[in-house]
Amino acid sequence: MKLFPIRGGIHPAYRKQATAEKAIVALLPLPARLYLPLQQHMGAAAEALVQPGDRVKKGQLLGRGVGPVSAAVHAPTSGRIAQVAELTAPHPSGLPQLTIVLEPDGQDEWAELAPPIADPFAADPKAIKERVAQAGIVGMGGATFPSSVKLDLGTRLKLEILLLNGAECEPYLTCDDRVMREHPSEVIDGARIMAHALGAPRIVIAIERNKPQALDAMRLAASAFPAIEVVDVPVQYPMGSERHLTQAITGQETPARKLTADLGVVVHNVATARAVHHAVRFGRPLLSRVVTVSGGAVKEPKNVEAPLGTPVADLIDFCGGLSETPKRLVSGGPMMGQPLPSSEVPVVKGTSGILALTTAEANERPTQPCIRCGTCVTICPCGLVPVEMAAHIRKDDLDGAAAWGVMDCVSCGSCSYICPSYIPLVHYFNYAKGRITAQDRERRKQDEVKRLAEARAARLEKQAQAKREAAARKAQAESPAP
Amino acid sequence: MLLAVGSVAVMGVTLGVLLGAAARYLAVEGNPLEAELQSLLPGSQCGQCGFVGCAQAAAALAKGEAPVTLCPPGGKAVAEKLAAKLGVTVDLSEHEEKGPHTAFINEALCIGCLRCIQECSTDAIVGANKQMHTVISEACHGCEKCFKICPTEAIVMRPVLVSVGTWHWQKPMPEHATQH
């Protein structure tokens, strides 16, 4: 297959060796408590359906999705609900979030699951989307967008390709690599089901060339299906970004503020495909995920299939504990991952990795003045000008930064990585994007307030008018006829 | 000499007639600046500035009779925008940003008197006579009118807390600070 070049990018050290050859371990001892935040996804938080003291079975629905973009939360094992409370979220802010606390009873007793869909390729695409929504599946590459909503894109757009993302371009992470090596047929089946739901005739599975075993395993499993093509893409960060992967495969650049679906391409992660396979073929909701536990401060790095809600501390203990106090504890990869406030937070649907990085790995250095070398401009995979955007943001000129396209930044962190002056460029952009989004929210609220105030004023005026008319009629009726 | 005086006089008269006609036929109703200023104000007619509504506040601003810091719900952001529009400099360093607040009704203290409902300019309070009232926080813009009128002090103004959904990264620390 002909590939197309993507702009810029960097080549960080892989650091995948620590876990790439380690098979996925599923026999993690059940933690004493599982912490299940009601918002592990983009969109609205789920609504709790259980009370403290309730006994629940494995796979039982604990939180129902609310509104069009939301996702359900299920019990990863059987046990008792200990608490439904505001607890620290696995989020850099360290703010609290409504969380269901489940005390496992060790029975691991299944609830009655939804029946398998016998022949998903003959089933109505709607039924598949419904099943995926019921199973609480979200994008497992880390973006955590509800998958059922993404599978619905086919109803309003003409789709050509389901692009399965197995690039895994972040250093350290090997969870997708291991899933593709160990469960290729499950991934392929899930991908075929998703393509059927989307109405996409072609499936392209893109894997970076530094994963030859995964490529072989997937090619073997896909050989029976002519609609599936397994493609090796060059090793270039951020190849795993959906916009960039789409460009590498189709040669088309996704326009600003549009979706890859507007080009006829829908991108899903390989782990999401596997979760869809489980949901459709066995009725199993999303209860666990494969997490790469790595970093220089972890004694025995591993790939673990951890129940959702497992505390990070338990996961690290299972991997031999820490050899030193990590400089940074990161959820996700080192490039785009987010720092965790502590190890007392749970693994959630989007946790692809837990990295305990040493001081040497974190490589934090004092910021120096910009020398305007232009390296950030050369490597920006979105074709932006980081140096100018940062200069505007430094002077609090957010409108200026927006005019330079800061909202089109995907926060891949390549500019921060390459900057010879160690300027935290992507931090500036994350700040600016957050601030601009907050201002937009404020503006929307203000418009809404204005609308309500005007509606009220109009209503009062109408009432006053009605009263005046009634008074006039009354006066007319009472006045003696001439 | 005569020619020069004559031509300048003719030009003066012609232009004067033109201007006079323009002033009559192209006159703009009201002060356009007022409309522009009004669009910058929140438009909730809350009256906290001391004027009846946002239109009156905008008129006073346009005449220079009110300071740009007059709008409490608008806060620093609106004050800055007004200052930029009016071309005045304003020192906001002393300005204390208290952040957005919304009203909350302590239902145990509410006697259902309906006074706050009549006061609310955005219909953000629901309730009925001798029934508990409650605030729809999405529609509340924190004007404090209900807070002031409540006879039982059942209404409190609560700050809108930052949540995981609304949090964002802070601006990086000033550069070069770590070097010294």
Contacts between the chains, C-beta under 8 A, distances in Angstrom:
chain1	res1	chain2	res2	distance
A	39	B	164	6.9
A	39	B	165	7.6
A	89	B	164	5.0
A	91	B	164	5.1
A	91	B	167	7.5
A	92	B	169	7.6
A	93	B	162	7.5
A	93	B	164	6.3
A	93	B	167	4.3
A	95	B	162	6.7
A	95	B	163	6.4
A	95	B	164	5.2
A	95	B	167	6.0
A	97	B	163	7.7
A	97	B	164	5.1
A	366	B	178	4.0
A	366	B	179	5.3
A	367	B	175	4.9
A	367	B	176	6.6
A	367	B	178	6.2
A	367	B	179	7.7
A	368	B	176	7.3
A	368	B	179	7.1
A	369	B	175	7.2
A	369	B	176	6.4
A	393	B	171	7.3
A	394	B	175	7.3
A	423	B	175	6.8
A	424	B	172	4.9
A	427	B	169	6.4
A	427	B	172	4.8
A	428	B	171	7.5
A	428	B	172	5.9
A	430	B	168	7.3
A	430	B	169	4.5
A	431	B	168	6.7
A	431	B	169	4.6
A	431	B	170	6.4
A	431	B	171	5.0
A	431	B	172	6.9
A	433	B	168	7.5
A	434	B	167	7.7
A	434	B	168	2.2
A	434	B	169	5.6
A	435	B	168	6.3
A	437	B	168	7.0
A	438	B	166	6.8
A	438	B	168	6.2
A	439	B	77	7.9
A	441	B	166	7.3
A	442	B	77	7.7
A	445	B	141	7.2
A	446	B	42	5.5
A	446	B	43	7.4
A	446	B	141	7.7
A	448	B	138	7.8
A	448	B	139	7.2
A	449	B	42	6.2
A	449	B	43	7.0
A	449	B	44	4.8
A	449	B	122	5.5
A	449	B	139	7.4
A	449	B	141	4.5
A	450	B	42	7.0
A	450	B	43	3.8
A	450	B	44	6.7
A	452	B	44	7.9
A	452	B	121	7.9
A	452	B	122	3.9
A	452	B	123	5.7
A	452	B	124	7.4
A	452	B	139	5.8
A	453	B	43	6.2
A	453	B	44	4.7
A	453	B	45	5.3
A	453	B	121	5.0
A	453	B	122	5.5
A	454	B	43	7.6
A	455	B	123	7.4
A	456	B	121	6.2
A	456	B	122	6.8
A	456	B	123	5.4
A	457	B	45	7.0
